[in-house]
């Protein structure tokens, strides 16, 4: 169980609060809008009405005692930046901030944010990979160009085995698992033949995955 300070309770922040609650984490939620605070009282551990750009108010929250501080302020980059800088100065160990442009993303990284989430960019990339690219059933971006893809079984792979194809050497990617319906097999027999109804969980750099499976985005 983690202790999370969540600042900003618009739709983005409310969804974060709901998910953290489902996961069993303890959440202190903060917003300067009383209606927003009241709306999430049932799904957080505690909530405060206050201005996160007020250093004295932030000090009263004891930000250094939280495992994570998530700054989910939307539509007011100045407040987001000030809050990010101050919570880091006050000893927050892990600061996660929201950006709505690449410039904001870089500024936040340079001023105290340990992680910057750019929701529009993330969702845009996911949508293109998931719904436009051929063969891609799901997609999760990691870091340094690596991603995990769920790929429908290529026709050219049906009847072949992992051992016979030497995928790692040829393309620099790893087959993590094979899905058959609801069953996920992570201890694959390299000599078992692939069937059309299966899908593959693949880890690798995006360009290598695209090259191997001829994914067109």
C-alpha positions in Angstrom: 0.0 0.0 0.0 1.4 3.4 -1.0 0.7 6.9 0.4 -0.2 9.2 -2.4 -0.8 13.0 -2.5 -3.0 13.8 -5.4 -3.1 17.5 -6.4 -5.8 18.6 -8.9 -9.2 17.0 -9.1 -10.4 17.6 -12.6 -11.5 14.6 -14.7 -7.9 13.4 -15.0 -7.3 13.6 -11.3 -10.7 12.1 -10.4 -9.9 9.0 -12.6 -6.5 8.7 -10.9 -8.2 8.8 -7.5 -10.7 6.2 -8.5 -8.1 3.8 -9.8 -5.8 4.3 -6.8 -8.8 3.6 -4.5 -9.5 0.3 -6.4 -5.9 -0.7 -6.0 -6.1 -0.2 -2.2 -3.7 2.8 -1.9 -4.2 5.6 0.6 -4.9 8.9 -1.2 -4.8 12.5 0.1 -6.6 14.6 -2.5 -6.2 18.4 -2.8 -8.0 21.0 -5.0 -8.9 24.6 -4.5 -12.4 23.9 -5.8 -14.7 22.8 -2.9 -17.2 21.0 -5.3 -14.4 18.9 -6.8 -13.1 17.9 -3.3 -16.6 17.0 -2.1 -17.2 14.9 -5.3 -14.4 12.4 -4.4 -14.7 12.2 -0.6 -16.0 8.6 -0.9 -13.0 7.3 -2.8 -10.1 8.9 -1.0 -8.6 8.5 2.5 -8.6 12.3 3.1 -9.1 15.5 1.2 -8.2 19.1 1.6 -9.4 22.3 0.0 -6.5 24.6 -0.6 -4.2 26.3 -3.1 -1.2 24.2 -4.0 0.8 27.3 -5.0 0.7 28.4 -1.3 3.9 27.1 0.2 2.6 27.3 3.8 -0.4 25.1 2.8 1.9 22.5 1.1 4.1 22.4 4.2 1.0 21.6 6.3 0.4 18.5 4.2 3.8 17.0 5.0 4.6 16.2 1.4 7.8 14.4 2.3 5.8 11.7 4.0 4.1 10.6 0.8 5.5 7.9 -1.4 4.3 9.7 -4.5 3.0 13.2 -5.2 0.9 13.3 -8.4 0.2 16.8 -9.8 -2.8 16.5 -12.0 -3.6 20.1 -12.5 -5.0 20.8 -16.0 -5.4 24.1 -17.8 -3.1 26.1 -15.5 0.5 25.4 -16.3 1.8 28.2 -14.0 0.2 26.6 -11.0 1.4 23.1 -12.1 5.0 24.4 -12.4 5.0 26.2 -9.1 3.5 23.2 -7.3 6.0 20.9 -8.9 9.0 23.1 -7.8 7.7 23.6 -4.3 6.8 19.9 -3.5 10.3 18.9 -4.6 11.9 21.6 -2.5 9.8 20.4 0.4 11.2 16.9 0.1 8.7 14.9 -1.9 10.6 11.7 -3.0 8.7 11.0 -6.2 6.9 13.8 -8.1 4.7 13.0 -11.1 3.4 16.0 -13.1 1.1 16.4 -16.0 2.0 18.2 -19.2 -0.1 19.2 -22.2 2.7 20.0 -24.6 6.3 18.9 -25.2 7.6 22.3 -24.0 5.7 21.9 -20.7 7.0 18.3 -20.5 10.6 19.5 -20.8 10.2 22.4 -18.4 8.6 20.2 -15.7 11.4 17.6 -16.0 14.0 20.4 -15.6 12.2 21.8 -12.5 11.6 19.0 -10.1 9.3 16.4 -11.8 10.7 12.9 -11.6 8.1 11.7 -14.2 6.0 13.7 -16.6 2.8 12.4 -18.0 1.6 13.9 -21.3 -1.8 12.2 -21.6 -2.7 13.5 -25.0 0.6 12.3 -26.5 0.4 9.0 -24.8 -3.2 8.3 -25.8 -2.5 9.5 -29.4 0.4 7.1 -29.8 -1.6 4.3 -28.2 -4.6 4.9 -30.5 -2.5 4.9 -33.6 -0.8 1.7 -32.7 -3.9 0.0 -31.4 -6.5 0.9 -34.0 -4.7 1.8 -37.2 -1.6 -0.4 -37.3 -2.2 -3.8 -38.8 -1.9 -6.9 -36.5 -1.6 -4.8 -33.2 -4.2 -5.9 -30.6 -2.7 -3.8 -27.8 0.3 -1.7 -27.0 2.2 -0.4 -23.9 5.0 2.1 -24.2 7.9 1.6 -21.7 11.1 3.7 -22.0 14.1 4.3 -24.2 12.2 3.3 -27.3 11.0 -0.1 -25.9 7.4 -1.2 -26.0 5.3 -4.3 -25.3 2.9 -5.2 -28.1 0.2 -7.8 -28.4 0.3 -9.0 -32.0 -2.1 -11.2 -33.8 -0.5 -14.4 -35.2 1.0 -13.7 -38.6 -0.1 -16.1 -41.3 3.5 -16.8 -42.1 4.2 -18.0 -38.5 1.4 -20.6 -38.4 2.7 -24.1 -38.1 6.2 -22.9 -37.2 8.0 -23.0 -33.9 9.9 -20.3 -31.9 13.0 -22.4 -32.0 13.0 -22.6 -35.8 12.6 -18.9 -36.4 15.4 -17.4 -34.4 13.5 -14.2 -33.9 15.7 -12.7 -31.2 18.9 -12.9 -33.3 17.2 -11.7 -36.5 15.2 -8.8 -35.1 16.4 -8.1 -31.5 13.0 -8.7 -30.0 11.7 -11.1 -27.3 8.5 -13.2 -27.4 7.3 -12.9 -23.8 4.2 -15.0 -24.0 1.6 -16.6 -26.2 -2.1 -16.0 -25.6 -4.7 -18.6 -26.4 -8.1 -17.2 -25.6 -8.0 -16.2 -22.0 -4.9 -18.3 -21.2 -1.5 -16.6 -21.2 1.4 -19.0 -21.6 4.7 -17.4 -20.3 6.6 -20.7 -20.2 6.4 -21.5 -23.9 7.8 -24.7 -25.3 10.1 -23.4 -28.1 9.3 -26.5 -30.2 5.5 -26.1 -30.0 3.9 -25.0 -33.3 2.0 -21.7 -33.5 -1.7 -21.7 -34.4 -3.7 -19.0 -36.1 -6.0 -18.3 -33.2 -3.1 -17.3 -30.9 -1.6 -13.9 -30.3 1.9 -12.9 -29.2 3.2 -10.7 -26.4 6.4 -9.1 -27.8 9.0 -6.8 -26.1 11.4 -4.8 -28.2 12.3 -1.4 -29.7 9.3 -0.2 -31.7 11.2 -0.1 -35.0 12.3 -3.7 -34.6 8.8 -4.9 -33.8 7.5 -3.0 -36.8 10.2 -4.5 -39.0 9.6 -8.1 -37.8 5.8 -8.0 -38.1 5.6 -5.5 -41.0 3.4 -3.3 -38.9 2.3 -0.2 -40.7 1.2 2.7 -38.5 
